[in-house]
Amino acid sequence: MKLMSCEEEPSARSVYNDLKTLVSENRLMRNRGPTNGFDWPDKYVIIGGDLGGNYYCLNVHGASSAVYYWFHETGEFSLYARSLASFILKVFQDYAESTLDVFDS
């Protein structure tokens, strides 16, 4: 189950809002074993994803609520938003922009 998403967009993002999905996505990544020499680090907890198989994560060992983006093709993590609040704001802003673009066409 998803809290929010804009699935009409190819780059749609979603944030998981139920424990079952959170646990299953995190178990999937931790139990899959090394892929191309990559093991999922324990410090990252998946909170959402996109349609391309990439994930949005929190670093539970970090001092902030920054959200990181994990790119499945390289296995690299990059800072996506400096806080969970700014991540949620980005999701809503992108959704609003894509919705308004539909009306402008």
VENNOR-V306771 format. One record per residue. SS is DSSP state (@ for helix, = for strand, . for the rest). PSI is psi in degrees with one decimal (999 if undefined). BURIAL is 1 if it has 16 or more other C-alpha atoms within 10 Angstrom, else 0. Layout:
ss=<SS,SS>
psi=<PSI,PSI>
burial=<BURIAL,BURIAL>
This chain:
ss=<.,=,=,=,=,.,.,.,.,.,.,.,=,=,=,=,.,.,@,@,@,@,@,@,@,@,@,@,@,@,@,.,.,.,=,.,.,=,.,.,.,.,.,=,=,=,=,=,=,=,.,.,.,.,=,=,=,=,=,.,.,.,.,.,.,.,=,=,=,=,=,.,.,.,.,=,=,=,=,=,=,.,.,@,@,@,@,@,@,@,@,@,@,@,@,@,@,@,@,@,@,@,@,@,.>
psi=<143.5,142.2,-43.5,148.6,162.8,74.8,-13.0,-21.5,135.9,-27.2,28.7,139.4,152.0,153.0,128.1,136.2,6.6,146.2,-38.1,-44.8,-43.6,-48.1,-44.9,-40.4,-41.2,-40.6,-42.1,-48.0,-34.5,-30.0,-3.7,-13.7,170.9,134.2,120.3,39.6,11.4,124.6,140.1,123.4,137.8,-26.6,-15.8,129.6,124.1,131.1,-9.2,-176.3,-176.7,176.2,-12.9,2.7,15.4,159.4,154.4,132.5,156.1,142.8,102.0,-9.7,-4.4,166.0,-9.2,177.6,30.3,146.7,132.2,149.9,127.8,120.5,117.3,-26.4,-29.3,-18.5,14.8,148.0,137.8,150.4,126.3,-42.3,142.5,-12.5,161.7,-39.1,-43.0,-30.3,-48.4,-41.7,-42.8,-42.3,-47.5,-41.5,-45.2,-38.5,-45.1,-42.9,-43.0,-33.8,-42.4,-35.1,-34.6,-40.4,-25.2,-20.3,999>
burial=<0,0,0,1,1,1,0,0,0,0,0,1,1,1,1,1,0,0,0,0,1,1,0,0,1,1,0,0,0,0,0,0,0,0,0,0,0,0,0,1,0,0,0,1,1,1,1,1,1,1,0,0,0,1,1,1,1,1,1,0,0,0,0,0,1,1,1,1,1,1,0,0,0,0,0,0,1,0,0,1,1,0,1,1,0,0,1,0,0,0,1,1,0,1,1,0,0,0,0,0,0,0,0,0,0>
